Amino acid sequence: MNVIYNSDQYSVVEFGADADQDALRFGGYEIMDKPSKREVFIAGALAESFRREVKDLIATEPSVEEIDDFLGNYDPFMSQAVVFH
Protein backbone atom coordinates (compact mmCIF):
# COMPACT_ATOMS: atom_id res chain seq x y z
CA MET A 1 0.00 0.00 0.00
CA ASN A 2 1.42 3.36 -1.04
CA VAL A 3 -0.11 6.85 -0.89
CA ILE A 4 0.54 8.24 -4.37
CA TYR A 5 -1.47 11.47 -4.12
CA ASN A 6 -2.80 13.60 -1.29
CA SER A 7 -4.46 17.01 -1.55
CA ASP A 8 -7.11 18.85 0.45
CA GLN A 9 -9.75 17.28 -1.83
CA TYR A 10 -8.51 13.77 -2.70
CA SER A 11 -6.25 10.98 -1.55
CA VAL A 12 -5.15 8.07 -3.75
CA VAL A 13 -3.65 4.85 -2.38
CA GLU A 14 -2.05 2.29 -4.67
CA PHE A 15 -2.22 -1.38 -3.70
CA GLY A 16 0.39 -3.66 -5.22
CA ALA A 17 -0.43 -6.87 -7.03
CA ASP A 18 -1.20 -9.87 -4.81
CA ALA A 19 -1.74 -13.17 -6.62
CA ASP A 20 -3.35 -14.66 -3.49
CA GLN A 21 -6.24 -12.17 -3.58
CA ASP A 22 -8.43 -12.14 -6.68
CA ALA A 23 -9.33 -8.43 -6.31
CA LEU A 24 -5.62 -7.53 -6.22
CA ARG A 25 -4.25 -9.87 -8.87
CA PHE A 26 -3.16 -6.82 -10.87
CA GLY A 27 -3.13 -4.30 -8.03
CA GLY A 28 -5.66 -1.57 -7.46
CA TYR A 29 -6.36 1.95 -6.29
CA GLU A 30 -8.47 3.50 -3.57
CA ILE A 31 -9.60 7.03 -4.44
CA MET A 32 -11.08 9.05 -1.59
CA ASP A 33 -12.98 12.32 -1.81
CA LYS A 34 -12.18 13.84 1.58
CA PRO A 35 -14.92 16.50 1.86
CA SER A 36 -17.72 14.08 0.93
CA LYS A 37 -16.15 11.23 2.93
CA ARG A 38 -16.72 8.81 0.05
CA GLU A 39 -14.34 6.44 -1.69
CA VAL A 40 -14.05 3.87 -4.44
CA PHE A 41 -11.69 0.94 -4.89
CA ILE A 42 -10.83 0.14 -8.50
CA ALA A 43 -9.08 -2.98 -9.74
CA GLY A 44 -8.66 -4.96 -12.93
CA ALA A 45 -9.20 -3.25 -16.27
CA LEU A 46 -10.41 -0.02 -14.66
CA ALA A 47 -7.23 0.15 -12.54
CA GLU A 48 -5.09 -0.46 -15.61
CA SER A 49 -6.90 2.34 -17.44
CA PHE A 50 -6.51 4.63 -14.41
CA ARG A 51 -2.77 3.85 -14.29
CA ARG A 52 -2.35 4.78 -17.98
CA GLU A 53 -4.39 7.99 -17.62
CA VAL A 54 -2.40 9.04 -14.56
CA LYS A 55 0.88 8.40 -16.38
CA ASP A 56 -0.30 10.58 -19.29
CA LEU A 57 -1.52 13.29 -16.90
CA ILE A 58 1.73 13.39 -14.93
CA ALA A 59 3.67 13.80 -18.20
CA THR A 60 1.94 17.19 -18.63
CA GLU A 61 3.19 18.39 -15.20
CA PRO A 62 -0.34 19.24 -14.00
CA SER A 63 -1.30 21.55 -11.16
CA VAL A 64 -3.03 20.24 -8.04
CA GLU A 65 -6.28 21.65 -9.42
CA GLU A 66 -5.87 19.73 -12.68
CA ILE A 67 -5.17 16.49 -10.81
CA ASP A 68 -8.20 17.06 -8.57
CA ASP A 69 -10.33 17.74 -11.66
CA PHE A 70 -9.13 14.45 -13.16
CA LEU A 71 -9.93 12.55 -9.95
CA GLY A 72 -13.36 14.23 -9.92
CA ASN A 73 -14.22 12.04 -12.91
CA TYR A 74 -14.41 9.15 -10.42
CA ASP A 75 -16.88 10.92 -8.09
CA PRO A 76 -19.92 9.11 -9.59
CA PHE A 77 -18.35 5.77 -8.60
CA MET A 78 -17.73 6.79 -4.99
CA SER A 79 -20.52 5.09 -3.13
CA GLN A 80 -18.61 3.66 -0.19
CA ALA A 81 -18.64 5.81 2.95
CA VAL A 82 -15.28 6.43 4.61
CA VAL A 83 -15.32 5.47 8.27
CA PHE A 84 -12.55 6.53 10.62
CA HIS A 85 -11.78 4.37 13.64
N, C-alpha and C positions, 0 to 999 in steps of 0.2 A: 504494500500500500504506500502510495507516494502522493503528497499534495503537489499538484502541478500548476494550480492557479488559485489565487486568493485575492479577492477585492472586497469592497464594502458590500457589493451586490451578490457575488457568486463565489463559490468554492468548487474546485474540481479535484477529485481524488482518482488516481489511476491505480487499478488493481492488476498485478501481473498475472500471467497465464498460470493456471494450475490444472494439470491434466486429471487430477483426482476429483475435481468439482466441475460438473457439466457446464454450469453457468459461467465458469471462468476458464474454460478450455483455451480461449484465445485472449483472455484478459477482459477488462471492462472498465467502465468509468462511472463514478457517482457525481452527478451535477446537482448542486444545492443552490437554491435561490434563498438567500439569507432573510431578506425582509418578509417574504411570504411563508418562510419556514416549510418549504416544500422541496422535495428532491426526486430524482429519477436515477435508476441504475440502468446503464445500457451495456449490452454485451453482444457478441456475435457480429453479424453483418453491420448492424447499426454502430457498434463500437469501432469497427474497421473504417467505416465511412467517416465517423467523427474524427478518428486519428488522422486520416488523410486531409480532411478539411482544416483541422488545427494546424497541421504542418504547412499547408498552403497559406493560412492566415498569418502564422508566425513569420513566414518569409517576407511578408509585406511590412514588418515591423509596426504592428498596430498599436494604437493607444489603448489604455484601459477601457475607455468608452467603446471602442470598436470591438474589443474582445467581449465585453459585457453585452453588446448588441448581438453578437454572434451567438453567445450562450442563451440569449433571450429567445432564440428560435426553438429551444427545447422546453420553454415554459409550458406549452400545452401538454407535454408528456409528464409533467411533475404533479403526480397525484398522491405521492406518499408523503405524509406529514413527518417532519423532523422532530424527534423527541430527544431532549437532553436529559441525561441521568445525573 
